[in-house]
Amino acid sequence: MTERTAVAIVGAGPAGLLLSHLLDRAGIASIVIESRSREEVETTIRAGILEQGTVEILRETGASDRVTTTGSRHDGIELRFEGEGHRIDFAASVGRGVWLYPQHEVLKDLIAARTAAGQDLRFGVRAVAVEDAETERPRVIATGPDGERIEIEADVVVGSDGSRGVTRETVTGSHGGFYREYPFAWFGVLCEAPPSAEELIYSNSPDGFALISQRSATVQRMYFQCDPDEDPERFSERELWDILQARVPGTTLNEGPIFQRDVLRFRSFVAHRLRRGRVVLVGDAAHTVPPTGAKGMNLAVADVVLLADALRALLHERDERLLDAYPERALARIWKAQHFSWWMTSMLHVAPDASDFDRRRQVGELRSVVESEHGRAYLAEAYTGWPLAR
Ligand code: PHB
């Protein structure tokens, strides 16, 4: 049996869930399928910084109040190098801020809001193919929790199934995308300790990069640059604290039991195409960024804001122009975010083959940012997020 809806959404991450929410507000029906269980979606640890525009969308559309009641506003970050911290004051530079609110909390809020609204949202359903992309009746073929075959026909299929989903290939074919790899990864830890600083610390040290982030008054998130093939179990807790501490010279970290550790590999990627006929990519299915600029989820939200407008015009007014314009409009922001994420990454990490020249140049680069009003303003503007097209 073939089911029918206006928009079939593959993937219940931030992009897919927010899209179903915005479409519903515009009176457009959708079915969201997700291969993972609800529990897995709600508990997988991801990054935690939301741009001001992301927060505004979540609040104004009733998707999440907790983002500002539970999350905390940050008006700056610290860039640390050569043993000294330099504050980038977002509020003073650009009059904007960010919120620290973990992605899985956003997901919990979105799932609760969609469920309360009666959204057709199915966990444990794995998309296996998207067919007839170039017709007005594209179809998602999926497998249900008991192995049953599911077929959903829609006006539009949206691929929000991340970097390993099946929709990307439907759109890009064998072309894939533009990408670059990095010769390092992040070793992430969650620990039980009070915060070590009021704001995030992005630190460049001779031993490599570290990021001191937070989760709550009692739980902290920290990362340090490591080899992409690092074994997360190789270090004792003592060794992990010594590594972290050495990467933030000039500050003293509050230590405590480490209860989670993981190695996060990353790369920069942009799909060659974001649309094929009636199949469109958003979020990580379309692009991935290294985590240093905290852009991943925010970029997904920006795609979705553009696409929701395009789908309203298409489905309510039979006007396809915004959908035609979607790839170009989305890519303009995507490449700015790619540049910012790459820049923050290359400026703060130490490449394994870095020469003395490279190291000294990097400190010169950091100085030209923190000592310049304009340098600080560029960082603040990009980090807090360019205005959303609304
Ligand atoms: C985090 O808290 O997990 C986090 C914060 C900032 C980043 C990346 C990750 O740039």
Residues whose N, C-alpha, C, O or C-beta is under 5 A from the ligand:
A	BS01	PHB	R46 A47 G48 I49 S213 Q214 R221 P291 T292 G293 A294
